């Protein structure tokens, strides 16, 4: 992997990341394809929007379809017909999100499958083996993610365990086909723990560094403060990935601080529930005031889908519980996120980041702004 910083504006960076399945320009947003699909989207539509990299989930792909199927197809790219880079998480987030189905040990974590109840022991080595079967360009070390309101001692223990698992993950990592491995910095919102985690993770040595354990209930202000207490300790010559984030304003502030990569279920999940992202803020298309509104979702968008369908028609689709409504809003929201990244990259190149960021803020002052 080559990582080249092309332009900076303050701490914001416009970079090129070369991976086995193609290059990625940053800052970049990666749609989440948990089970080998970005929900309600054809891969052709992802390509049409312009996405260069998407994310898949190690835990879910291991349970279904399983490594045997993935190996038979030569990896997830062939299985889902996606010919561009993939990033896989390690299963660490599921330790938190499925905590009632887990038991953590020093060497890994016992999971009880949410599908059929079968138990398995996810170790750093198994996580790496699964990710190798997936064939992802960027793979993540196994870590323990904890919720925001967890007590300090548990946060410290989770950070220490994550460092141990990071070393074991690296030992089991296969560099076959020039795949890359990212470390993950943990430590909750504690500045000292974040600094320690960053320094110790860097000592192990990785191709890139992720900031984990955020967007878990701490809110925007504390998230930004934690970035300020973490990013200064990360290498400038390696990509920085903020996991599971976030809202458009989260992305604007994180890019301002030097984050390069993002993933989040927000645009797809919002689309399935009738919330549309536009250049003037978001709108809830389920609201009855749109039942006879002949305007498109976003009259100012250059996207043919966004400017084609009336709000009244989309309101009708959601009221009628038609799948097409979710598909259209998912497309619109992903297009918005990709357009936002394009706008931020251009702002960095043009040395106008603060100006463009302020314009975005003006549009997003209200929760619903049409």
C-alpha positions, 0 to 999 in steps of 0.5 A: 500500500502506498499512502500519499498526502496530496494536499492539506488545509490546516489539519485536513488532508486530501490523500491517495490510498493505493490498495490491491483492488484500486485506489481510494481518494480521501477523505472518504466515506465507506458504505456499510455492507454488513452481510455482503450487501449495502442494504437496499442497493445493487453494487452497480448503483454503488459504482454509479454513485462513485464509491471506491471502497465499502465495508463488510462485517467479519462476524456476520460473514463468518456465520453466513455464508461462512468461510467455505463458501467464501473460499469457494468463490475466491473471496467476497469481491467475487461473491457479491460482484464488487470489483473495488476495495473492501475493508472488514472490521474484526468482530470487535464491535459485536462484542459490545452490540451483542454483549448478552451473547458473549463471554470475554476471555484473555485469548478471545471471546465466546459468542452464541450465534444470534442465528442458531444459538451455536457457540464459537470462540473468536480469537485474533487468529480466527478473525484474521483467518475469516478476513483472509477468506473474505479477501479484504484489502484492509483488515482490522485487528480484533479489539474490545469496544465498550459503551460510553457509560462503562466504568473507568476500570473496565475501559482500561481493561478493554484497552489493555486486552485490545493491545494484546489482541492487536499483537496476536492479530498481527502475528496471524495476519497474512500479507498475501495479495498485499493486504493491509492491517490497521491497528485500533486505538481505544481508551474511551474518552480518557485522554491518558488512556487514548494517548497510551493506546495510540503509543502502544499500538504504534509500537506494534506497527500497522499499515494504518490506524483506526480510532475506535470506541466512539459514536457509542453514546458520548455525543458530538462534543465529547467525540470531537474532544477525544479526537483532539486527544488522539490524533496528535499521537498518530503518525502523519504518514499513515491513514487514519480511520474513524470507525462507525461515524457519523452524521454529516457534521461529525464528518466535517469536524473529523476531517477538519482534524485530520481523519481520512476514512469513515464508515457508518450505517446512518445514511442507509438506516435513515433511508429505510426509515424515511429520513432523507439527507439533502444539501439543506438538511434532512427531511422526514418523508413520512411527515403528512405535510409531504403527502401532496408536495410535488417538489423533489426531495432536493431541488438543488441536487444534480443527482437524477434520482434525487431530483426525479421523484416527488416528495408526495410519491415518496411519502406514499411509498413509505405509507404503503410500505413499498420497498421502492421507497427504501431503495430510493431514499437509500440511494439519495442518502448515499449520494449525499454522503459521497457528494459531501466527501467530494465537496470536502476534498475539493475544499482542501485542495482549494484551501477553502475548508473553513469556508465550505464547512461553515456553509454546510453548518448553515444548512444543518442548523435545524433537524428538519430544514427544507 
